[in-house]
Amino acid sequence: GMWAVIGILAALRERDADGKAKIVETSLYETAVNWVAYQLAGYLGSGRVPQPAGTALGMIAPYQAFEASDGWVMLAAANDRLFASLGEALGMPELAADTRFRTNPDRCAHREELAGLIQEQFRSRPAAEWLEILFAAGVPAAPVQDLAGVAAHEQTAVLELLQPLEHPTIPALRLVRQSREGHAQRGR
């Protein structure tokens, strides 16, 4: 659907420019292949078929969720500079100099060892504390939210993503707003 809308909008712009009708075609197969382009590039470059990796991204390490003492944090140390910053933030600056983890290909080759070391540290603090530390170090990270967390999240409220709906048997029912119509009128 997203690709169809993008195609339709592009066709309308082109029609407005040249006055000619356009044909828009979409393909679920092409969409699926585009969604796995990163993994497909890895396969085409190495000949190795990627295996399920949980939350990890196969071609970057560490790039996965880690369990803190009270929840999960998604971590994305996607280059050598970020990895060095991560080591400092974890109180493990020696990680960046460790030959097993010096470069991203090294880290990928020793992914399980590295993840184990990071996981051991993560269990020592709550997720919110880790997020503060990681943000301060400039390391991309985010809390892993369940749906209760998404519904209660400040950004959900600020964006008014949930709207109340009267229901005969469910008090205080709220559903995801399907349109942001009216936001512009309220100065948003």
Disulfide bonds with the S-S distance in Angstrom:
none
